[in-house]
């Protein structure tokens, strides 16, 4: 391994290869020049270091790599991880001195300044500093990023700047110091020591429980919100009196540089959330009508504010591709806006109170009273004065919380039951609705939408059956390029039967990879032929899809249908909208209720057209889509409409379509009510009112889930089923098998040591889980370790590399899924070097839509011209849907998502129609040598396996609830050491009828699924393995349940030495 030397420059460090002298005559030898770029492709640790630098600086603003040198500016030098710095010969981080800092002067005045100095042993000292490098006594040290940033802020700060800049500087300065206080490297003085600052980088909507139109900004720190969890006040960055102070202050003054929320405690807004706070507080100060409209349309108004801010900052421009522009706004929106549970509930209530059908609220005066409530209780409920209803409801809820069975009122005793609470709540809502209409103020309407019915509290609207002609021709359309698979033809017949029977809509919830897109296109093509023959009036077809899938629809249309069937697709998103704008009109439909787009030419044309748009465009131009008649509206990934209270959901309901098709592989992502929202979009009223649905199905149980499954996926009263759901196992039995193979590896002692540190009790629940997950992937470099040990410090990384070697030997291809973007970068670089690949591409959330397609097309080239081994690295959320990557037949989960449905979506990128080879899913497990089954990876594997068995019933909510996460936390903290040696009963299999075994010798088995696919060889003793001829073409792993070092070489089968049988059989066998 080469050694490096560095030169300190004013703006950075220049790193070169050391010119070493090895003897007296070394000066006379001719040295071959070493190309630093080439060297980075030959040494693994150097490659990882360079990839880490590129991950930090994708645009090369802070570094430059040439054949002769690597130049790093001081910002980059301060941010280098220990391993990269060690590899490049850059000084180690600062130690032995303390950085002191204080604030002088007053905020907002020109005297305001941020001062700092060094101390050692409580005495002020002087250090020579150039940028991020300090020198004392001839020893160079590197400043941590936090201290470098604090110094940079101090030196660059101008007291003449406006007050907001003072606060932001103070926030960043104090935050930098706080990160290192516990390590003893920094010590804030005086005011800085006392002041506490909360940096808010995400904002949601808080609602006032006592005021139906009251709301305020709700601050969050994004890292404190669990992945996949809906934000709420309990997870806000502030609580109690501090939160109340922020709400009042932000509503009164709007977005400010800082908010005082307590004694010496302040909340600072990240620049990205300033437009969010501004738009919320502005409407919170408006009229009742403006407040009501904001509550209903908050997501749309916030998105508009963010988009305008991006334009003002110059981050959006006309040169961006339309799909990338739309994606940029949605990405920024998701970063800054938190959809809160309280707002979702309030929107449903607000819409109930403002129903336009006033007559529905009248009548007997007891529409709020359930039919099955006892007469005595009903009489008491009816005599409660309207002005006392709110107090009674609070008393009932408080009693329910405390476990009381009754509440004593002046009118009598009320039992504390869900039925009584719902009755009081309904009556209160009717009362508030009447009051709000009596007191409604005239004012500017912030959004005007087409009027739609809802079924939130009562079954207000049930969609009628359509009167459609009988099909004269039921065969597949002639425009299909090739015939469908049997299960796809069955889906085509089901769509046709549902359309013919007059159903208003259907749900295709087939498992990912069965071809929902081609199933849908074949039906649209059939309707297209009916139109061209004059059997149906000519109307356009509408496709609504997430931005990442827009081009996929065009590609699939070209792939499966003959040219010209729909002419060129009509793209209604981004700058393409300009071609369809009504002359003289500006803005969006929902600003004044007038259609801003003219789509009449699509209706009047002789040939039906295919219109493709996004969910956000649909929401912005809801009036246009409501006024334009479509034959079919297809909602791809319809789970985007799972929140029935959002603007996009309301806009989707208003689409003027004769027939609706919803497509999703995961109809329930978070809660059972997701399926209600989806079905109410497609067939309003099919699952009753939301309130009744939640009472019946909010808590999933075996019985009610079976009932719900029948309601959606079974034929009722002779009509075709409303939905269809097939798995690949049943619907596509000719699809090659998919097998999960576990690769348990004992952690190196370095990793086990870091793991023990990470699991110490006393940490927050999510803080501990974050550290444990990260450490189980890789422990990082310990002080004094050689950089070469970095690769071998992780059990999971070593297992993944072994698996890739076996895949390379077979000339096959792999997808590697990993969450952390920094790990994506250096792992891709490591694989590139290790296996001599020209490049290893990465797809994650920052990959533009256009580039994502280029990467997938390049990878899929192997389907036409197989060029051998290849690897693609992906983020599970960004690449888990909408991609076809059948060129690969191996999937490696280097890190795992909590939700097994997401993991299965990742697997389905390759295990789908078009795959011709068995698919193997590889799951490396890092096993603590002393905790064994108590290791995090084993605990998570158990949780995932249990949830996967439920997830197979598509309507079971797959996300982890609080109790599961708490149980996982407790199991990690309380795990006790095991000796790793279970009772020696031989290799006994029981309870796994899905497996078949082959005895290869005494206590050595080859195990595989009866359906075929990859196999695993298990040996009780490593010596036995030497007598076995492994089959690399099918053996995906060999696992030895004992200590053994003398394994046969050159087998190209990844081998795990477990040192005992404690993990047998749960963490050894395939499934």
N, C-alpha and C positions, 0 to 999 in steps of 0.2 A: 504494500500500500504506500502511495506517495505521501510525502510530507509537504506542508505549505508554510509560507511566510507571508506576512502582511505589512503594508505600508500605510501609515495613518495620514490621511489628507483632510483638509478643512471640511470637505463635504462628504467624506466617507472613508471606506477602507478598500485598498486594492490588494487582492489576494493572488499570489503566484505560487507555482511549484518551487520548492526549495532546491537550490543547486547544491547538492551534497557532494562533499569530497570524501572519497573512500580510500585514498592512498597517496603515496608520494608522487606517482606518475599520473594521477587522475587529471591534472591540468592539461596533459598532452593528449589525452584520449578525445576522440571526436564524439560529442554527445548528440544523439538524435533529438531534435526538438519534440516536445510532448504537446499535443493538441489537447487543451483542456476540455473542449467539447467532446472529443473522441474518448478521452479518459472517463468522462461522466457516463459514457455508454459501456464501460468495461468494469467499473468498480461499483458494487452494489451500494455500499454505504455512502459513497459520493453521489450516486444517482438519487438516493433518498433525500440527501441534503439539498441537492439542486431542485428536486420536486417540491420540497417544503418551501423553498424560496419562491418558486413559481406560483405555488398555491397562495402565498401571501401577496404576491405582486403579479397578477395575471397580465397586466398591461405593460410590464417592464418599466414602470415609472421609478422604481427604487433600486434596480439592479441592472447590470449589464454583463453578459457572458461572452467572451471572445476566446479565440484559440490560445491566447497568451495569459489572460487574467480574468478574474471575476471581480467586478466592482460592485460594492454595496454602499448605499448611502447610510447615514447614521440611524435613520428611522428603522431601516431593515436590520442593521447590526443589533439594535436593542431588542428586536423581536425574534431573533434566531433562537430556536430551541437548543438545548444543551448538546444534543447529539450532533446536529449540523455544525454548531460552532466548534466542537471538538474535532470533527472530521476536517474542517477547513483551517485548523490551527489558529482560530480566533480566540482571544482571551476569555477566560471563564468569567462568570457573573460576579458582580461586586460582593464583597464580604468584609467583615471586620470594621466597617464604619457605618455611621447612622446619618441619614439624610433628614435634616430638620427644615421645617417650613412654617411660615406664618403669613397672615394677611395684614397688610398695613393700609391705613386710610379708610375711607368710607365708600361703600358700593355706590357707583354712579358719579363719584367725584373724580377729578383728574389726579388726585393724590392716591387713588386706589392702586395697590401694587401687591404682587405675590412674591415674597422674599424667601430665600433658602440659603443653607450653609451645611457644612460637614462637621461631624464630631466623632472623636474616638475617645473612649473612656471618659465621657462627659466633658471633654475639652475640645474646643473648636480647632479644626485643622484646615490646612489648605491642600487641595488635590489639583494636580494639573489635569485639565480636561480639554479634550478636543471632541466635540460632538458626543458620541456615546461611549468613548473610551477615556478612562481616567488612569493616572499613573501616580504611584506613591512608592518611593524608594526603589525605583527601577522595575517595579512590578506593574504590569498592565492589567486592568480589569474592565469588564464590560457592564454598562449600566443596564438594569432591567428596563423594559419598555415603559413601565409606569413612572419611574424616576426621570427617564429621558423626556417623556411627554410633559411631566411637571416642569422641568427646567425649560423646555422649549416654550411651553405656555407662558411661563414667567418672563422669559426674554422677549417673546414676540408680542406680549400684551401692551396695548396702548390705552392709558387711562382716559384718553379723550373719546374712546368709543362709547356708544349708547349703553344704557343700563342693561338691556337684554344680553349684550355681549359680556358685560361684567359677570352676570349670573352664570352664563354658560361656562365662562372661563373658571369661575370659582367651583362650579359643579365638577368639571373635568379634573381640575387640580386636586380637589378633595377626594374624588373617586380614585385617582391614581395613588394617592397616599394611603387610602384605606385598604387597598389590595395587598399592601406589603407591611401594614402595621403589625399583624400577627407574627411575621417573620423577624421583627425587630430591625428592619432595614430603614424604616421611616418613623418620624415622630412629629406629628403636627403640634404647633404651639398656640397658646392663647385661644383666640376665637376659633381658629381652625380645629383645635383639639375638641372644642365643644360642639361645633356645628356638625349636623348630620344631614346628608343630602340623599334623596331618593330620586333616581333617574328613571322617568317614565318613558317607555318607548312603544307603548300600545295603549289604545283608549277604546273603551266601550261605552255603553249607555246604562246609567243607573236610573232606576225609576223610583218615584216616591210612593211608598205603600199607602200613604194617606191621601194623596192627590192623584186622581186618575190621569191628569195631564201634566204631572210634574216629572221632570227628568233633569239629569246633569251628566257631565263627563265622568267616566269611571276609569281611574288610572291603573295600569298594569305594568309589571316588568315581565317581558315576554318569556324570560327563562324560568319564571315561576309558574307558568301555565303548563300543565301536563299536555303532552302530545295527544291529540285526538279528543281532549276534554273541552266541553263548552265552558267558557269563562263565566264567572259569577262574582257577586260582591265578596264572597268568602275568600276568593283568591286574589282580590284587589291588592295593589301595592300599599294602600293605607287602610286602616280599620278605625272603628269607633269615632271619637271626637276629631281625629286628624282627617278622616275621610269626610266628615260633615263640613269641616272647615274648608277643605278643597272644593267640595261641591258648591258651597255658597260663594266662595271667592271666584271660582271660574265662571259661574253663571252670571255673577255681577260684573266682572271685569273682562271676560273673554280670555283668550290665550295670552299669558304673561310669561316673562322670563323665569319667574320663580313664584312659588306660593308658600307662604309661611303656614305650616300646619301644626306646629307645636313649638315648645321652648327650644330654640336653636335647631329646629328641624324644618327642612324645606324640601319641596318637590320641584324638580326641574323637568321641563318638557324637552324631549328629543325633538329635533327640527322636523322629523317626519310626521309627528302627531300634532303639530301646531294647527294645520288646517282642519283636523278632526275636532279639536277642542273649540276652535273658532266657530265652526258651523253648528256644533251642538249648543254652545252657549248663546249664539245669536238667536236661534229658534226658541231656546228656553225662555228668552225675554220677550217673545212675540205674543200675539193674541192666542186665544184658546184654539181657534181654527188652525193657526200656523203650528201650534204645538201638536195638535192632533195629526195634522198632515205629516209633520216630521216624524212622529212616532211610527206612522205607517210606512214611511218611505226613507227611514234613516240610512239604510245601506246605500240607496241610490244617491242621496244628497251628499253623503260622506264621500262616495266614489267620485262625484263631480268635483268636490272641493279638492280632493287629492290630485285629480287629473289637472285641474287648473294650476295647482301649485307646481306640478311637474313641468307644465308649459312655461310658467313664469321663471322657473329655474333653468330652462333650456334643455331639460332632460328628455323631452318629447319633441320631435321635429318631423317635417313632412318627408324626409328621406328614408325614414324607417319603413320596412315592410309592414303592411296592415296587420298581419297576424302578430308580429313582434310588438307593434305599438299597443294593441289590445292587451297582449300578455304583460307588457310592462306596467300598465295601469292596474291590472288585476293583481300582479305580484306586490306592488306597493300598497294596494288596498289591503291585502291579506296580512302584510307586515304591520300596518298601522292600526287597523280596525279589529276590535274584538267583539264578536257577536255574543251578547250576554244572555243567559237564561232568563233573567228578569225582564229584559226588553222583549224577548220572544213571547213570554206569557202576557205581557202588557199589550202587545200589538193585537193579540187575539181578543183581549177584552175590549180594547178601544174599538175594534171593528164591530164587535157585538153592539156596543153602545151607539154606534152611528149607522146602523142598518137603515137603508132607505125605505124598506118595506114597513112603514109605520103600522099598517093594519095587522101585521103579524104580532105586534107587541100588545095589541088590544084584545078584545074578545071577552072571555069570561073573567079575566083578571087573575086567573090562577094558573096560567100557562107555565109558571115557574115551579109548580107543585108536582112532584113525581106521582104517577098513578098508584104506585104500590106502597105509598107511605101511610102509616096508621092515621085513622080519622082524627083521633085526639091530638096527635102531634101536629097534623095539618091545621087543626083549628087554632092551636097556640101560635104556629108560624104565621097564620093569616092575621092575627090580632096585634102583631108587633108593629109599632109605629114606624113608618118608613125612615124617619130621621134617626131611629135607633138601630137600624139594620147593620150599619158598619160596626157599631159597638158590640152587637150580638155575635157577628161573625168573628171578630177578634177574640171574644170570650170563648167561643167554640173551638177555635184553632189553638188557643192557649191550653184549654182543657185537654184537647187531643194530644198536644205535645207532652203534657204532664201525666197523661194516663188516666185522667178523671173520666168517669162514665156518664156524668150528668152535669148540666148547668142550670142553676136556679134563676128564673126571670120573674118579673112581676106578673107575667101572663101565665106562668106555670113552669113545670120542669121539662127541659128538653134533653133527650138522650144525645150523647156525643157520638154520632155515627156519620159515616161518609155521606149517606143519603140526606141527612138533615143539613150537613154543611153545604152540600151542593144546592139544596133548595134555598137556603138563605143567600148564598152567593148569587144564584140566578135572580132572585127577587131584588137584591141590591143592584145588580147590573141593569135590570129593567128600570128601576127608579133613577139611577144615575143617567141612563140614556135619555129619559124623559126630561130630566133637569138640564142636561147638556144641550138638548135641542131647544128647550125654552129659552136658554140663556146664550145660545150661539151668537157669536159676534161676526159682523161682516169683516172680512180681511182678505189679504192676498192669499191665494191658494198656492201652496208650494209644489203640489203635484196633482195632476188630474189623470185618472185612470178610467178605462172602460169599466162599467159597473158589472161586477160578478157576484154570484151568490156564494155564501160560505156555509159550511156545515159544522161550525165549531161547537156550538152549544146545543143546537137542535137540528134535526134533519130538515133543513130549509129547502133543499133542492135535490131532486134525483133526476139524473139525465134520462131522457126518454130514448126508446129504441128508434133507430132511423128506418125510414122506408126506402129500401134499396132494391134494385132489380135483381132477379136471379141471374147467376152466372151462366152464360151460354157456352163458355169454354173454360174448363177448369184445369187445363194443362199448363205446364210451365211456359213462360213467355219465350218466344223465339229469339229474343234479343240476348238471352243468357249465352255466354260464350261456351260454358260447359255445364253438364248436368250436376245436380246437387247430390250431396250425400243423403242417405236415407233419412236421418234425423232432421236434416235441413228441409227435405221435401215434406216431411211431416209438419214442420213449422210453417211452411208455405201453405199447406192445406188448412192448417188451423187458422192462419190469418185470413185466408179466403172465406172460411166458414164463419168466422166471427164477423167479418165485414158483411157477408150475405145475410146473416141473422139480424143485422141492424145494431150490433153493439157499438157504442160510441167510441170505445177504445180498448186496448189490450196492453198487457205487460209481458215482454219477453225478458225473463230473468235467467236465461241459460247461463251455465257456468262459463267463465272466460275461456275463449279459445274454440268454441263450437260454431262460430260463424254467424253471430247475430246480425252483423252488417250485411252479409250476402243474403241472409234470409229475408231481411227487410227490403233490400234492393230488388230481389226477385219479385216481391209482391208489388212494389211501386212500378216495376217494369210491366207487370201484368195489367195493372190499372192503366198505365200509359197506352198499352195496346187497345184496351177497351175505348179509350178516348179517341185514338186515331181512327178507330173504326166507327165512330159516331154513336157508340152505345152509352157513353157517359159524356156529360159536358166537360169541356177542356178547362182544367184548373191546375194551378201549380202545386208542387209538393214542397214542403218546408222541412228542413233538417236544422235542429237546434243542438249545438254541441259545445263542449268546452274548447277553448282556444287551441289546446294541444292536439285536438282531433279534427280540426277543420280540414287540413290537407289530407288526412287519412280518408275522409269521405270521398274526396275527388279521386284519390289513388284507387280506392276500392271500386268506384264506379267504372273507371277505365279498365281495371283488371277483370271485372266480372261481366260487364255489359258491352255490347257492340258499340262502336263509335257513333256519335250523333243522336243517341236515343233521347237525351235530354238537352241536346245542344250544349253549349258551354255553360257550366254551373253559374248561377247568379250569386256573387259573393256580397252579402249584406253585412259588412263589418269594416271597421277602420276607414281609410280614405276612399274605399270603394263605394261608400254611401253617397258620395257627392254626385255620382252619376244618376242617382234616383231621387235626389232632393227636389221638392216642389219649388218651382221658380219663385224667388223672392222670400222664401221661408228660411229662417235660421233656428238654431237650437234643437231641442228634442220635443217629442210629442207631449210628454207628461208635464211640460212647463205650462202649457195653456190648453191642453186637450185637443189640439188640432194636429192632424196627420201631417208630418213634415216630409214624408216620403211618398212618392207616387208610384205604386206598383200595378197600376191599371193595365199597363201593357202586357204584364204577365198573365192577366186573366183573359185579355182580348186576343191573345196570339193563337195561331192555329195549332201549334205544338206545345204540349205541356213542358214546363221548365222546372228545374231543380234549384231551389233557393237554399243557401247555406248561411246560417247566422250563428251568433254567440248568445249565451244567456243574458249577458249584459246589454247587448244591442236590443234584444227582445224586450228587456225592461225599459230601455230608454225610448223605444218607438212603439210602445204598446198599442197606441191608437191605430197606427198604420197596420199592424198585424191583426188587429181586431176587425178592421174594415175590409181587409183583403181576404176573399174566400180561397181557402186552400182545400185540396182534396184530402190530403193526409198531412199531419204534423208529427214528425218523429223527434222525440226528446232523447238524445243519446246521453248516457250516464245520467239518467233522470233523478238519481239520488241528489243531484244539485238542487232539486226542488223539495227536498225533505223537510225544509222549514216552511210551513204553510203561511206564515205571517209576513214573509219578505215580499218586496216589490216584484222580484222576478217570478215568484210563485203566482202572485196575483195577475201579472202580465201573461204568464203562460196559460192560466185559466181562460183569459180573454181571447186567446188566439181563435180565429174563425176557421175551424177545420171540421170537415165532416167526419173524419176518423183520426184517432190519436194512437200512436204507438210509443210506448216507453221501453227503453233498453237499459239494462243494468245487470251486472253480475253480482252486485251486492245491494239488494233492495233494503236491507236493514244494516246501517253502519253504526248507529249509536243506540237507538231505542226502538221498541216495536212501533211506536207512533210514526216512524219513518215510512212504513209501508202504508199507513193510513193516508199520509200526505200524498204519496205517489199515486195510490189508487183513486183518491179524490180528484186528482188532476185528469186521470184517464177516463174514469167512470164515476162521476160525482154521485155520492150517496150509496155506493156499493158496499161500503163498510160502516154505514150509519154515521151518526154525529161523532165528532172527535171526543167530546166529553164522555159519551157512553163507551166509546172504543177504549179510552184510557182506563176507565173503571174495570173493563173486562180483561184488557191485555197488557196494561203497563207492567205488571209483574209477571214475567214469563214462567209458565209451568207446563208440564208435559201435556195436560189436557187442553188448556186453552190454546197452546201453540198448534196442536193438531187441528183444532176447530178453525183457527185462523188460516192454516195451510189449506184446508178443504175449501174455505170461502174464496180463496184467491185462485187456487190451482186445480179445482175440480169442476166438472160440469154440473150445473144446477138447473133443474126444471127443463132439461132437454137442450139448454143453450150451451154453446162451446164455453170452455173454461175462460175466465177473465185473464188468467196468466198462464205462462208455461215456464217450467223450470226443469232442465235436464242436466245431469252431470256427465262429464266425459266418460266416466266409468260405465254408465248405463247407455248413454245415447250414441257414443262413438266407440264401440267395443273394438273396432278395427284400428283405433288409434294406438300407437305403441305405448307400452306401460310406462308409468312414472313411479319411481321408488325413492324414498328418502333414506339416506345413509348417514348415520352419525359417525363422527370421527373424534372420539374422546382422546384428549392428549393431556398428560400430566404437566402442570405448570412448571416452568423452571423456577428455581428458588427465588430469583429476583422478582418474578411476577407474583409468587405466593407471598413474599414479604410485603409488597405494595398492596396486595389484596387484603392482608391482615390489617394494614393501616387504614384502608378505605372502609372497612366494615366495623370500625369501632363505634359503639353506641354513643348516643348524645347528639348525633347529627339530625338534621331535618330529614323527613322521610324521602323526599325527592332528591335532596342533596346527596344522601347516601346512595340511593339507587343510581344516580348519575355517575358518581365516582366508581361504584362497583362495575357498572357496565363498561365504563371507559377502561378501567384497569384489567377487566377480563379480556378485553380486546388487546391492549398493549400497556405495559406498566410504565413506559417512558424510560429514559436513561438515568441511572443512579449516578451520583457524584463519584468520579474516579473510574467509572467503567470504561472499557475500551469501546470505541464506536462499532467495531466489528460484531460485538455481542448484541447490538440492537435488533437485528433480524431474528436472532435465536432467543430473544427474551420473551417472546409471545408464543404460547401453545397454539393459539388459533392461527396465527400467521404461518407458523411452520407447517401446520396441518394443511392449510390452504395451498401453500407452495407445493407440498407433496402431491396433493390432489391434481394440481395443474400439471405437474410433471407427468403423471399417469395419463392425463388427457392429451398432452402433447405427444406422448409416445404412440397414441392411437390416431393422431392427426385430426382430432375432433376440436370442438369449440366450446367456450364457457362464458356464461354471464356471471359476474361477481357483484352481489348487492351489498352495499355498505352505506350507513347513514352519514357518518362524519365526513365532511368535505375535505378536510385536511388529510384524512386517511385515504380517501379516494385518490387524492393527488399522488401521495408518495407510494401507495400500493400499486397504482397504475405504472409509475416509473420503475418500481422494483420488478414488476412482471415484465416490463419491456426489456430491461437489462438481463434479467435472469434467463429469459427465453429467446432473446435475440429478435424480438419483434420490431418492425419499423416504427410502429406507434400503437398505443393503447388508448382508445378514446374513452371519454367520460360523459355520461348524460346525468345531469342533476337539475335542480330547480333553477339554476342560473343559465342553463343552455337555452338559447332562443329557439322558438318553434322551427324556424327555417333550418337552423344548424342541426337540430335534432333529427330532422328528416334526412339530411345529408349523411349523418353518422349511421342511422339505421339502414339506409340504402347501401352504404359502403359495406356494412357488416353482412347484409343479406346477399351481397354479390356471390358469396360462397355457394348459394343455392344453384346458380348457373355455372360457375367455374370455381370448383372447390380448390382453394389455395392452401389448405391444411390448417394447422393449429392457429387459433385466434382467440382473443379475450376482449370483452367489453365490460367496463365498470359502470355501475348505475346506482343512483339513489332510489330507494324503494318507493317513496311517495311520487317522485317526479316521473319515474319510468315504470311504475306498476300498472298503468293502464294505457291502452291505445297504441301499443307497439307490438309488431309482429317480428320476432327474432328467431325463427325456426331454423336458421343456420346453426344455432347452438343446440346441443342436446345435453348440456350439463349446466346446472345452476349451483352457485356457491353462496351461502348466506354468511358473510363474514361478520355481520352484525344482524340482529333480528329485531323486527318490529313487534310491539306488544300484541297487535291484532293479527291473529292467524289468517283472517280473510285477506289482509294486505300481503302477507307472505305468499298466499296461494295465487294472488294476482300476479306477483312477480314470477312465480313458477310458470304461470300460464302464458308468459311472453313467448316461451318456446314450446310448451306442451299444449299444442293447439292444432287445428286443422292445417295440414301442410307439413307436419312433422312426420318423418319416415323412420326415425330411429328411437330406440328406448331413451327416455329422459331420466337422468339421475340427479337428484337434489342432494347436495352435500352440505352437511351442517357440522362445522368444527365446534368442539366443546372444550373449553379450558377447565381442567379439573384440578382443584386445589389438592395437593398431595396428602394433606391431613384431614381435610373436610369431606372429600370424596362426594357423596350424594348431596351434601350440604353446600356444594359450590353453586354459585349464582347460575351458571349455565345449565346445571341439572335442574335447579328449581324452576327456571324459566321454561325449560323443555317440558317439564311436567305440566306447568300451567298452560302452555301452548297446546300440548296434546289433548288435555281435557277440554279446552275451549274449541279445538278443531272438531272434536266429536259432536259438540253442540252446533258448531258452525255448519256442519253438514246439513242440519235442518236450517234452511236458508233464512228463516224468519227469527231465529234466536239472535239477540244482540251480542256481537262478538267483543266489544270493547271491555277492558278490565274495569270493574267498578272499584270503589274505594276500599271495600273489604278485601278484595283480591290483592290489591297493591299493598295494603297493610299487612296481610298475611305473608306476602313475599318478603316485605321488609323484616318482619319478625323472624321469619325462617332464616334470613341471611345473618341477622345479628345473633341469633341463638344457636346457630349451627355448631355442633360439637365435633371434636376430632374423632376420626375413625381409624382403625388400623389398616384399612384397605383389604383385609383378608376375610372374606366371608366364609361360612362353613363350606368345606370342600365336599359338595354333593355331586360333582361332575356337571356336565353341561345338560341340564334338564330343562326341557321346554314344556310349558303348560299354559293353557289359556290363549294360545295363538294359533287357531285353526287356519289362519290365512297364510301360514308359512309352510314351506316344505324344506326338508333337510337332507343332506347327503353326508354320510359318515366317511371321513377321509382317513380315519385312524382312531385310536383310543383317545377320547376326550378332544377330538378335533372335528368340527362340523363346517360344512358349507351351507349357508342359510339364504334362502331367497323367497320372494312372494310367489304364491301359486300362479299368479297371473304373468310371471316372467319378469324380466328386467335384471338389474344389477343384483349381485350376490355379495355376501360378507362371509369371510372365513374366520372362525373363532377357534382359538387353541387355548387349552388350559395351561399348557406349558410351552414355552417358546421353542424348546428343543424339538417338540413334535412337528413344528412348522417347517423345520429343515427337511423333513421327509416328504413334504407335500409339494406338488407342482402347482403353483398358483396360476390362475388364468386371467391375465391382465385384461382380456377383452370383455370379461363379465364380472370379475371380482373387483368390486369398488373399494374394498378395505379388508385388511387383515388385522385382527385384534387379539393380542396375547394377554391372558389374564394372569400374568406372573412377571417376575423380573427376568429379563433375558437380553443380552447385548449382541450375541453372535447370530444375527439374522442373515439369511441368504441375500446376496446383493443382486442387483439388476433385474428384480422382478417387476418393477414399475407398478407395484400395488402399494398404496399408502398403508403404512403399518403403525399401529398404536401399541405401545407397551404400557400396560396399566399397573403392573406390580401386584395385582390381586384381583379377586372377583367381586369386589364390593359393588361394581356398576352393572354386574350381570343380573338379569338380562335387559332391563328397561333402557339402558343407555348404550347398548351394544347392537341390538337386533334392528334390522331395517323395517320400515313400514311404508 
